[in-house]
Amino acid sequence: MKRAFFAALLCFAVFVPAAQAQIVQTIDHFPSQYVDARRVDILLPKEYEADKNQRFPVLYMQDGQNVLSDETAMDYTSWNAGNTAMDLAAQKEIKPVIIVAIWNTSDRYLEYFPEKASEYLTDDEVKEMMEIAKTRGSSKGVFMGNDYLKFLVGELKVYVDKTYRTLTDAQNTAICGSSMGGLISMYAAFEYPEVFGSAACLSTHWPVLFDENNTNPSEAIRKYMELHMPPSKNHRFYFDHGTGGLDAMYGPHQEQVDQLMLRSGYLKGANYATRVFEGAEHNEKSWRQRFDEVLLFLYGK
């Protein structure tokens, strides 16, 4: 059954050359029994074809349409993740890495929220979140973070590890995202610490409800984090935010997360980073400008 599943996926795979000897495999509709099918782009570094015996770490990234290509990205500005990774690898600053860019759907808001944190939300807050999701095109009406992670871990990662020469252990498996994508990336590492050894969370949307006066959703996430913290001895976390636009409200929330992480045994400069980028705003252009910092934290030699 699994063999037929993988064979069916490969029938829909299209290989196209990317810039500077990279290869991107696109699966237009990756099927799932947990969430709606979606596009997945898998970028292979040039070293993948050069050495048939080499295996590579894998970075799973949210909002995949914004990760690799300006043509599909919001405002036609992507993170330029593939070229940045390739340039750093060529300079021997990082290890070559496979990047799996997972496109979002209209259920993004519900899929990217750390579902177990909803236990600490009020009924009115849950209702407001469902209304926000509805305005963004979702008709599900339920939190979907747990199902999204089941898709990510139980289906997508299984496919990637079976199809490509990957280093499958947690030490070589990382996850990354921005805004709500930062929340689900944190959640993935907390829920599946045996799968994800590192997480990078840019401009993490701690407020959730876009309301600076209601801090309870942020407190709910921290309550969850405190109860499910992965051991600091074998996990690594990167957080950051700017000071412009939506990012301007993140500072107080991030400072409390920083204190929680430090109380839990994480050490700045070792297995934990938290950074502030003055003037940076909440958009792909800003995340693109500092993605090299993320890669150096995750894969720097």
FIFI-528840 format. One record per residue: x, y, z of N, C-alpha, C, O in turn; residue in three letters. Coordinates in steps of 0.2 Angstrom, whole numbers, padded with zeros to 4 digits, always signed. Atoms other than C-alpha are relative to their C-alpha. Last residue first. Layout:
% residues N
XYZXYZXYZXYZala...
//
This chain:
% residues 301
-0006+0005-0002+0151+0124+0055+0004+0004+0006+0009+0001+0008lys-0007-0003+0000+0134+0133+0054+0005-0005+0003+0004-0008+0007gly-0005+0005+0003+0119+0122+0051+0007+0003+0000+0011+0000-0004tyr+0002+0007+0001+0104+0129+0061+0006-0005-0002+0006-0010+0000leu+0001+0003-0007+0112+0145+0068-0002-0007-0001+0000-0011+0003phe-0006+0000-0004+0120+0149+0051-0001-0003+0007+0003-0007+0010leu-0003+0006+0002+0104+0145+0042+0007-0001+0004+0009-0007+0005leu+0004+0006-0001+0094+0157+0052+0004-0006-0002+0005-0011+0003val-0001+0001-0007+0107+0171+0051-0004-0007+0002-0001-0010+0007glu-0007+0003-0001+0107+0168+0032+0001-0001+0007+0005-0005+0009asp+0000+0007+0001+0088+0171+0032+0007-0004+0001+0008-0009+0003phe-0003+0003-0005+0090+0188+0038+0000-0007+0000+0002-0010+0005arg-0006-0003-0001+0087+0198+0022+0004-0003+0006+0010-0002+0007gln-0005+0001+0005+0074+0186+0016+0007+0003+0002+0012-0001+0002arg-0002+0007-0001+0064+0188+0032+0005-0003-0005+0010-0006-0003trp-0004-0001-0007+0063+0207+0030+0003-0007+0001+0009-0008+0003ser-0006-0004+0002+0058+0205+0011+0004+0000+0007+0010-0001+0006lys-0005+0004+0003+0045+0192+0016+0007+0003-0002+0012+0000-0001glu+0001+0002+0007+0036+0203+0027+0005-0004-0002+0011-0005+0001asn+0003+0006+0000+0033+0209+0045-0002-0002-0007-0007-0002-0009his+0007+0001+0000+0045+0223+0046-0003-0007-0001+0001-0011-0001glu+0003+0005+0004+0063+0226+0051-0008-0001+0001-0010+0000+0006ala+0003-0003+0006+0067+0243+0058-0003-0005-0005-0007-0004-0009gly+0003-0007+0000+0079+0236+0071-0003+0002-0007+0001+0002-0012glu-0002-0003+0006+0081+0217+0070-0003+0007-0001-0009+0008-0003phe+0005-0005+0002+0079+0209+0087+0004+0004-0006+0010+0006-0006val-0003-0006+0004+0087+0192+0090-0005+0005-0002-0011+0004-0003arg+0006-0004+0001+0084+0177+0101+0003+0007-0002+0007+0010+0001thr-0002-0006+0003+0096+0162+0100-0007+0004+0000-0012+0002-0002ala+0006-0005+0000+0096+0146+0110+0002+0007-0003+0008+0009-0001tyr+0006+0004+0003+0107+0130+0110-0006+0005-0001-0012+0002-0002asn-0002+0007+0000+0124+0139+0113-0006-0004-0004-0006-0005-0010ala-0007+0001+0004+0124+0158+0110+0002-0008+0000+0007-0009-0003gly-0001-0005+0006+0110+0160+0123+0007-0001-0003+0012-0002+0001lys-0005-0005-0001+0108+0145+0134+0001+0004-0006+0002+0001-0011leu-0003-0002+0007+0093+0134+0136+0005+0006+0001+0004+0010+0006tyr-0007+0002+0001+0090+0127+0154+0003+0001-0007+0009-0001-0008gly+0001+0007+0002+0071+0128+0156+0007-0003-0002+0007-0009-0004ser+0001+0004-0006+0073+0145+0165+0000-0008-0001+0001-0012+0003arg-0006-0001-0005+0082+0152+0150-0001-0004+0006+0003-0008+0009leu-0005+0004+0003+0067+0146+0138+0007+0000+0005+0009-0006+0006met+0002+0007-0001+0054+0154+0150+0006-0005-0003+0007-0010+0000leu-0001+0002-0007+0064+0170+0151-0002-0007+0001+0001-0011+0005gln-0007+0000-0001+0065+0171+0132+0001-0002+0007+0006-0007+0008asp-0002+0007+0003+0047+0167+0130+0007-0001+0001+0009-0006+0003val+0003+0005-0005+0043+0182+0142+0002-0007-0003+0003-0011+0001gln-0004+0000-0006+0054+0193+0131-0002-0005+0005+0002-0008+0009glu-0006+0004+0001+0046+0187+0115+0004+0000+0006+0008-0005+0008gln+0002+0007+0000+0029+0193+0121+0006-0004+0000+0007-0009+0003his+0001+0003-0006+0036+0210+0126-0002-0007+0001+0000-0011+0006pro-0005+0000-0005+0044+0212+0109-0001-0002+0007+0002-0007+0010gly-0003+0007-0003+0031+0206+0098+0005+0000+0005+0005-0005+0009tyr+0004+0002-0006+0020+0222+0096+0003-0006+0003+0001-0008+0008met-0001-0005-0006+0032+0231+0084-0003-0002+0006-0001+0000+0011ala-0005+0003-0004+0032+0215+0072+0001+0005+0007+0004+0003+0012asp+0003+0004-0005+0016+0221+0065+0005-0003+0005+0003-0004+0011leu+0006+0003+0002+0024+0236+0057-0003-0005+0005-0002-0003+0011gly+0004-0004+0004+0042+0239+0062-0006-0004-0002-0006-0010-0001gly+0003-0006-0004+0053+0233+0076-0005+0004-0003-0008+0009-0001thr-0002-0007+0002+0058+0216+0069-0003+0005+0005-0005+0003+0011gly+0006-0005+0002+0057+0199+0077+0003+0006-0002+0009+0008+0000his-0002-0007+0002+0068+0184+0081-0006+0004-0001-0012+0001-0002asp+0006-0004+0001+0068+0166+0088+0002+0007-0002+0008+0009+0000phe-0001-0007+0002+0080+0152+0086-0006+0004+0000-0011+0002-0003tyr+0005-0004+0003+0079+0135+0095+0002+0007-0001+0006+0010+0002phe-0002-0007+0002+0090+0121+0098-0006+0004-0003-0009+0001-0007arg+0004-0004+0004+0087+0103+0106+0002+0008-0001+0006+0010+0004his+0000+0002+0007+0098+0090+0113-0005+0003-0005-0007+0000-0010asn-0007+0003+0002+0103+0095+0130+0000-0002-0007+0006-0003-0009lys-0005-0004+0002+0089+0107+0132+0006-0003-0003+0010+0000-0006ser-0007+0000-0004+0076+0094+0134+0005+0004-0003+0006+0004-0009pro-0004+0005+0002+0059+0098+0125+0007+0001+0004+0009+0007+0006pro-0006-0002+0003+0047+0109+0134+0005-0006-0001+0006-0010+0003met-0002+0005+0006+0030+0102+0135+0007+0002-0002+0008+0000-0008his+0002+0007-0001+0022+0110+0151+0003-0005-0005+0003-0011-0003leu-0003+0001-0007+0031+0127+0150-0001-0008+0002+0003-0011+0005glu-0008+0001+0001+0027+0128+0131+0003-0003+0007+0007-0007+0007met-0001+0006+0003+0008+0125+0135+0008-0001-0001+0010-0007+0001tyr+0002+0006-0005+0008+0138+0148+0001-0006-0004+0004-0011+0000lys-0006+0001-0005+0018+0150+0136-0002-0006+0005+0002-0010+0007arg-0005+0003+0004+0004+0147+0122+0006-0001+0005+0009-0007+0005ile+0003+0007+0001-0010+0151+0134+0006-0004-0003+0007-0009-0002ala-0001+0004-0007+0000+0167+0140-0002-0007-0001+0001-0012+0002glu-0008+0001-0001+0001+0173+0122+0001-0004+0006+0006-0008+0006ser-0002+0006+0005-0018+0169+0120+0007-0001+0000+0010-0006+0000pro+0001+0007-0002-0021+0179+0136+0002-0006-0005+0005-0011-0003asn-0006+0004+0000-0012+0195+0131-0001-0008+0002+0003-0012+0002thr+0001+0007-0003-0027+0204+0126+0006-0004-0001+0008-0007-0006asn+0003-0001-0006-0023+0223+0124-0002-0007+0003-0004-0007+0009asn-0005-0001-0005-0011+0221+0110-0003+0000+0007+0001-0001+0012glu+0003-0004-0005-0025+0213+0099+0005+0001+0006+0007-0004+0010asp-0002-0007+0003-0019+0205+0083-0003+0005+0005-0004+0011+0003phe+0006-0003+0002-0028+0189+0089+0001+0007-0002-0004+0011-0003leu+0005+0005+0003-0013+0177+0089-0006+0004-0002-0008+0004-0008val+0007-0003-0002-0003+0189+0101-0006-0004-0003-0011-0004+0000pro+0003+0002-0007+0012+0177+0099-0006+0003+0002-0010-0001+0005trp+0007-0004-0001+0014+0179+0080-0003-0002+0007-0008-0005+0007his+0005+0005-0002+0033+0173+0079-0007+0004+0002-0006+0009+0006thr+0005-0005-0001+0043+0186+0069-0006-0004+0002-0012-0004+0000ser-0001-0007+0002+0054+0172+0064-0006+0004+0001-0012+0001-0001leu+0006-0004+0000+0054+0155+0072+0001+0007-0001+0003+0010+0004cys-0001-0007+0001+0068+0143+0069-0007+0003-0001-0011+0002-0006ala+0005-0004+0003+0067+0125+0076+0002+0007-0001+0005+0010+0004ala-0001-0007+0001+0080+0112+0079-0007+0003-0003-0010+0000-0007ser-0005-0002-0005+0080+0093+0084+0001+0008+0001+0004+0010+0006gly-0003-0007+0002+0064+0089+0075+0005+0002+0006+0003+0003+0012phe+0000-0001+0008+0058+0071+0075+0004+0006-0001+0009+0006-0006val-0004+0005+0003+0061+0065+0093+0001+0000-0007+0005-0004-0010glu-0007-0002-0002+0055+0082+0100+0005-0006-0003+0011-0005-0004pro-0003+0005+0003+0038+0079+0091+0008+0001+0001+0012+0002-0004tyr+0004+0006+0000+0026+0089+0101+0004-0006-0003+0002-0011-0001glu+0002+0001-0007+0038+0103+0106-0004-0007+0000-0003-0011+0004phe-0006+0003-0003+0048+0103+0089-0002-0002+0008+0001-0006+0011ala-0002+0006+0002+0031+0104+0080+0006-0003+0004+0006-0009+0005ala+0005+0006-0002+0024+0117+0091+0002-0007-0002+0002-0012+0001tyr-0001+0001-0007+0039+0129+0088-0004-0006+0003-0001-0011+0006met-0007+0003-0001+0037+0127+0070+0002-0002+0007+0005-0007+0008ser+0001+0007+0002+0018+0129+0071+0007-0003+0000+0007-0009+0002ile+0003+0004-0005+0021+0146+0080-0001-0008-0001+0001-0012+0003leu-0005+0001-0006+0034+0152+0068-0003-0004+0006+0000-0008+0009gly-0005+0006+0002+0022+0148+0053+0005-0001+0006+0008-0006+0006gly+0004+0006-0002+0009+0159+0062+0005-0006-0001+0004-0011+0002met+0007-0002-0003+0022+0173+0060-0003-0006+0003-0001-0009+0007ser+0001-0007-0002+0037+0165+0051-0007+0002+0002-0012-0002-0001ser+0006-0004+0003+0042+0147+0048+0000+0007+0003+0004+0009+0008gly-0001-0007+0000+0056+0134+0051-0006+0004-0003-0010+0001-0007cys+0007-0003+0002+0058+0116+0055+0001+0007+0001+0003+0010+0006ile+0002-0007-0003+0074+0106+0057-0006+0002-0003-0008+0000-0008ala+0007-0002+0002+0079+0088+0055-0002+0006+0003-0003+0006+0009thr-0001-0002+0007+0098+0083+0056-0007+0002-0003-0007+0003-0009asn-0006-0005+0000+0099+0081+0075+0001+0003-0007+0003+0009-0007gln+0002-0006-0003+0082+0073+0075+0005+0005-0001+0004+0011-0002ala+0000+0000-0007+0088+0058+0064-0002+0008+0002-0002+0012-0002asp+0006+0000-0003+0084+0056+0046-0001+0001+0007-0007+0002+0010thr-0002+0002-0007+0099+0061+0037-0006+0000+0004-0009+0006+0005leu+0000-0004-0006+0092+0061+0020+0003-0003+0006+0004-0009+0007thr-0005+0002-0004+0096+0053+0003+0000+0005+0006+0004+0010+0006arg-0006-0004+0001+0079+0056-0005+0005-0003+0005+0004-0006+0010tyr-0001-0002+0007+0063+0046-0008+0007+0003-0001+0010+0002-0007thr+0000+0006+0004+0060+0036+0008+0003+0002-0007+0006-0002-0010lys-0006+0004-0002+0066+0051+0019+0000-0007-0004+0005-0009-0005asp-0006-0003+0002+0055+0063+0009+0006-0005+0002+0010-0005-0002val-0001-0001+0007+0040+0052+0009+0007+0002-0001+0010-0001-0005tyr-0001+0007+0002+0041+0048+0028+0001+0000-0008+0006-0004-0010val-0007+0002-0002+0043+0066+0031+0002-0007-0002+0007-0008-0004lys-0005-0004+0004+0027+0071+0021+0008-0003+0002+0011-0004-0003leu+0001+0001+0007+0016+0057+0029+0006+0003-0004+0009+0000-0008glu+0002+0007+0002+0018+0054+0047-0001-0001-0007-0001-0007-0009gly-0005+0005-0003+0028+0069+0052-0002-0007-0003+0003-0010-0005val-0007-0002+0000+0020+0083+0042+0005-0006+0002+0009-0007-0002leu-0002+0000+0007+0003+0075+0040+0007+0002-0001+0011-0002-0005phe+0001+0007+0002+0002+0072+0058+0002-0001-0007+0005-0006-0009lys-0006+0003-0002+0008+0089+0062+0000-0007-0002+0006-0010-0004leu-0005-0003+0004-0006+0097+0052+0007-0004+0001+0010-0006-0003tyr+0000+0004+0006-0018+0085+0061+0005+0003-0005+0008-0001-0009asp-0002+0007-0001-0012+0092+0078+0000-0004-0007+0004-0008-0008asn-0007+0001-0001-0013+0110+0072+0003-0007+0001+0008-0009-0002gly-0003+0005+0004-0030+0109+0065+0007-0001+0001+0010-0005-0003met-0008-0001+0000-0041+0119+0077+0003-0006-0004+0000-0012-0003phe-0003+0003-0006-0060+0118+0072+0008+0001-0001+0010+0002-0006val+0003-0002-0006-0072+0128+0061+0003-0004+0006+0000-0004+0011gly-0001+0006-0005-0067+0119+0045-0003+0001+0007-0006-0003+0009lys+0007+0002-0002-0074+0132+0033+0000-0005+0005-0005-0008+0006ser+0000+0006-0003-0057+0142+0030-0008-0002+0002-0011+0003+0004ser+0002+0005+0005-0057+0156+0017-0001-0007+0003-0002-0011+0000gly-0006+0002+0004-0047+0169+0027-0002-0006-0005+0003-0009-0008arg-0001-0006+0005-0063+0178+0034+0006-0002-0005+0007+0001-0010thr+0006-0001+0005-0068+0161+0041+0001+0005-0005+0000+0004-0011lys-0001+0005+0005-0051+0159+0050-0005+0000-0006-0003-0001-0011ala-0006-0003+0004-0054+0176+0059+0002-0005-0006+0003-0004-0012ile+0002-0005+0004-0071+0170+0064+0006+0003-0004+0005+0004-0010glu+0004+0003+0005-0064+0154+0071-0003+0005-0005-0003+0004-0011met-0005+0003+0004-0051+0164+0081-0004-0004-0006-0001-0003-0012met-0003-0005+0004-0065+0175+0088+0005-0003-0005+0006-0001-0011glu+0005-0003+0004-0075+0160+0094+0003+0005-0005+0002+0005-0011lys+0001+0006+0005-0060+0152+0102-0004+0003-0005-0003+0002-0011val-0007+0000+0004-0056+0169+0111+0000-0005-0006+0002-0004-0011glu+0001-0006+0005-0075+0170+0116+0007+0001-0004+0006+0002-0010asp+0005+0002+0005-0074+0152+0124+0000+0006-0005-0001+0005-0012asp+0007+0000-0002-0058+0157+0134-0005-0002-0006-0002-0002-0012thr+0003-0005+0003-0041+0150+0129-0007+0001+0003-0010-0005+0005leu-0001-0006-0005-0031+0139+0140-0003+0006-0003-0003+0011+0000tyr+0003+0002-0007-0036+0122+0132+0000+0006+0004-0004+0006+0009glu+0007-0002+0000-0032+0131+0115-0004-0002+0006-0009+0001+0008ser+0000-0006-0004-0013+0129+0119-0008+0002+0000-0009+0007+0005ala+0001+0001-0008-0015+0111+0114+0000+0006+0004-0003+0006+0010lys+0007+0002-0002-0019+0116+0096+0000-0001+0007-0005+0001+0010glu-0001+0006-0005-0003+0126+0093-0006-0002+0003-0008+0001+0008pro+0001-0001-0007-0010+0137+0079+0002-0006+0004-0001-0011+0003phe-0006-0002-0002-0003+0134+0061-0001+0002+0008+0005+0004+0011tyr-0005+0005+0000-0017+0123+0055+0006+0002+0003+0010-0002+0006glu+0002+0005-0004-0031+0135+0060+0005-0006+0001+0006-0009+0006leu+0000-0003-0007-0023+0151+0053-0002-0006+0005+0001-0006+0010tyr-0007-0001-0003-0017+0141+0037-0001+0002+0007+0003+0000+0012arg+0000+0001-0007-0034+0134+0033+0006+0001+0004+0007-0001+0010asp+0005-0005-0003-0035+0143+0016-0001-0002+0008-0004+0002+0011ser+0007+0000+0003-0020+0133+0011-0004+0005+0004-0002+0009+0008thr+0006+0000-0005-0001+0134+0015-0007-0001-0004-0007-0001-0010asn+0005-0006+0002+0013+0128+0003-0006+0000+0006-0008-0006+0008trp+0007+0003+0000+0026+0116+0011-0005+0006-0001-0005+0011+0003ile+0004-0006-0001+0044+0120+0006-0007-0002-0001-0009-0004-0006ala+0006+0002+0002+0056+0106+0009-0005+0005+0002-0006+0007+0007val+0005-0005-0002+0074+0112+0009-0007-0003-0003-0008-0003-0009ile+0006+0001+0004+0088+0099+0007-0005+0004+0004-0006+0004+0010ile+0006+0003-0003+0104+0105+0015-0006+0000-0005-0006+0004-0010val+0006+0000+0005+0122+0108+0011-0006-0003+0003-0006-0008+0007pro+0000+0007+0004+0132+0110+0027-0005+0001-0005-0010+0005-0004lys+0005+0005-0002+0135+0128+0032+0001-0006-0003+0004-0006-0009ile+0003-0003-0006+0149+0142+0031-0005-0005+0003-0006-0005+0009glu-0002+0004-0005+0159+0132+0018-0002+0003+0007+0001+0001+0012lys-0005-0004-0004+0158+0147+0006+0002-0004+0006+0006-0002+0010gln-0006-0001+0004+0149+0136-0006+0006+0003+0004+0011+0002+0002ala-0003+0007+0000+0137+0130+0008+0006+0001-0005+0011-0002-0003ala-0003+0002-0007+0133+0148+0012+0004-0006+0000+0009-0007+0003leu-0005-0004-0001+0129+0152-0006+0004-0001+0006+0011-0001+0006asp-0006+0002+0004+0119+0137-0008+0006+0004+0000+0011+0001+0000met-0003+0006-0003+0108+0141+0007+0006-0003-0004+0011-0005-0002ala-0003-0001-0006+0105+0158+0001+0004-0006+0003+0010-0005+0005thr-0006-0004+0002+0101+0153-0016+0004+0002+0006+0010+0001+0006asn-0004+0005+0004+0088+0140-0010+0007+0003-0001+0012+0000+0000gly-0003+0004-0005+0080+0152+0003+0005-0005-0003+0011-0006+0000ala-0006+0002+0004+0077+0166-0009+0004-0005+0004+0010-0005+0004asn-0005+0001-0004+0064+0171+0005+0007-0001-0003+0012+0000+0000trp+0000+0006-0003+0052+0176-0009+0006+0001+0006+0009+0006+0006ser-0007+0000-0004+0048+0193-0015+0000-0006+0004-0004-0006+0009thr-0005+0003+0005+0034+0193-0029+0007+0001+0004+0012+0002+0000tyr-0003-0006+0003+0022+0203-0018+0006-0001-0004+0011+0003-0005asp+0004-0006-0002+0018+0187-0009+0004+0006-0002+0010+0006-0001met+0000-0003-0007+0029+0173-0017-0005+0006+0000-0007+0009-0005ala+0006+0003-0004+0025+0162-0032-0001+0004+0006-0006+0003+0010thr+0006+0000+0004+0036+0171-0045-0006-0002+0004-0012+0000+0002glu+0003-0006+0000+0049+0176-0032-0007+0000-0004-0011+0004-0003asp+0001-0004+0007+0053+0158-0030-0004+0006+0001-0009+0007+0004ser-0005+0001+0005+0060+0148-0015+0000+0004-0006+0005+0006-0009leu-0006+0002-0002+0051+0151+0001+0006+0001-0005+0011+0003-0004val-0004-0006-0001+0035+0161-0002+0008-0001+0002+0012+0003+0003asn+0000-0004+0006+0025+0147-0009+0005+0007+0000+0006+0009-0005gln-0005+0002+0005+0031+0136+0005+0000+0004-0007+0005+0005-0010gly+0001-0005+0005+0022+0145+0019+0004-0001-0007+0007+0004-0009asp+0007-0002+0001+0030+0134+0031-0001+0005-0005+0004+0008-0008gln+0002-0007+0000+0048+0127+0029-0007+0001-0001-0010-0002-0006met+0007+0000+0002+0055+0109+0033-0002+0007+0001-0001+0010+0007tyr+0004-0006-0003+0074+0109+0033-0007+0000-0002-0008+0001-0008leu+0006-0002+0003+0083+0092+0030-0003+0006+0004-0004+0006+0010val+0005-0002-0005+0100+0086+0033-0006+0003-0004-0005+0005-0009pro+0001-0007-0002+0109+0078+0019-0005+0001+0005-0010-0003+0006phe+0007-0001-0003+0116+0061+0014+0000+0007+0003+0005+0010+0005arg+0001-0005-0006+0131+0059+0003-0007+0000+0002-0012+0000-0002gln+0000+0003-0007+0134+0043-0007-0001+0004+0006-0002+0002+0011asn+0006+0005-0001+0128+0049-0024+0000-0003+0007-0005-0007+0008lys-0002+0006-0004+0140+0064-0023-0006-0005+0001-0010-0003+0006asp-0007+0001+0000+0138+0077-0036+0003-0006+0003+0008-0009+0001ala-0002+0004+0006+0120+0075-0038+0007-0001-0001+0009-0006-0004glu+0004+0006+0000+0116+0080-0021+0001-0004-0006+0002-0010-0005tyr-0004+0006-0002+0130+0092-0020-0004-0006+0000-0001-0012+0000glu-0004+0003+0006+0120+0104-0031+0004-0006+0002+0006-0010-0002lys-0006-0004+0001+0107+0106-0016+0004-0003-0006+0004-0009-0008pro-0006+0004-0001+0090+0098-0018+0006+0004-0002+0007+0007-0007leu-0006-0003+0003+0075+0109-0016+0006-0005+0002+0007-0006+0008leu-0006+0003-0003+0058+0100-0013+0007+0002-0003+0008+0000-0009ile-0007-0001+0004+0043+0110-0017+0005-0003+0004+0006-0001+0010asp-0006+0001-0004+0026+0104-0009+0006+0001-0005+0006-0003-0010val-0006+0000+0004+0009+0109-0016+0006-0001+0005+0006+0003+0010arg-0003-0007+0001-0006+0105-0005+0006-0001-0004+0009-0007-0005arg-0006+0001+0004-0019+0091-0001+0003+0007-0002-0001+0012-0002ala+0001+0000+0008-0031+0095+0012+0007+0000-0003+0012+0002-0001asp+0001-0007+0002-0027+0089+0030-0001+0000-0008+0000-0005-0011val+0001-0004-0005-0027+0072+0039-0002+0008-0002-0006+0011+0002tyr+0006+0003-0003-0028+0058+0026-0002+0005+0006-0007+0004+0009gln-0001+0002-0007-0015+0067+0016-0007-0002+0002-0012+0000+0000ser+0006+0003-0003-0011+0069-0003+0001-0001+0008+0006-0002+0010pro-0002+0005-0004+0003+0080-0010-0006-0002+0004-0009+0002+0008phe+0006+0001-0005-0006+0090-0024+0003-0006+0005+0001-0012+0003his+0005-0005+0000+0007+0099-0035-0006-0001+0005-0008+0003+0008asp+0006+0005+0000+0022+0089-0031-0006+0005+0001-0007+0008+0006ile+0006-0003-0002+0037+0100-0036-0005-0006-0001-0006-0009-0006thr+0005+0005+0002+0055+0094-0037-0007+0003+0003-0007+0004+0009gln+0006+0000-0004+0067+0108-0037-0005-0005-0002-0006-0005-0008val+0006+0004+0003+0085+0105-0043-0006+0001+0005-0005-0001+0011ile+0005+0003-0005+0099+0117-0039-0005-0004-0004-0006-0002-0010gln+0000+0007+0000+0113+0120-0052-0004-0003+0006-0003-0009+0008ala-0007+0002-0002+0115+0139-0050+0000-0008+0002+0002-0009+0008gln-0006-0004+0001+0096+0144-0051+0007-0004+0003+0006-0007+0008ala+0000-0006-0003+0083+0130-0052+0007+0004-0001+0011+0001-0004ala-0006-0003-0002+0081+0117-0065-0001+0006+0004-0005+0010+0002pro-0002-0006+0003+0064+0109-0065+0006+0002+0002+0008+0002+0008val-0007-0002-0002+0059+0091-0060+0001+0006-0005+0001+0006-0011phe-0003-0003+0006+0040+0087-0061+0007+0003+0003+0007+0007+0007val-0006-0004-0002+0032+0075-0048+0003+0003-0007+0004-0001-0012ala+0001-0007+0001+0015+0069-0052+0006+0005+0001+0005+0011+0001phe+0003-0002+0007+0019+0052-0056-0001+0007-0001-0002+0009-0007cys-0005-0001+0005+0031+0052-0041-0003+0001-0007+0000+0004-0011leu-0003-0007-0001+0016+0054-0029+0005+0001-0006+0005+0007-0009leu+0005-0005+0002+0007+0039-0036+0003+0007+0000+0002+0011-0004ala+0000+0000+0007+0023+0028-0034-0005+0005-0003-0003+0008-0008ala-0006-0004+0002+0024+0034-0016+0001+0000-0007+0003+0005-0010phe+0001-0007-0002+0006+0028-0012+0006+0005-0003+0005+0010-0006phe+0005-0003+0005+0008+0012-0022-0001+0007+0001-0001+0011-0003ala-0004-0001+0006+0024+0008-0011-0005+0003-0005-0002+0007-0009arg-0005-0005+0000+0014+0012+0005+0004+0001-0007+0005+0007-0009lys+0004-0006+0000+0000+0000+0000+0004+0006+0000+0003+0011-0004met
//
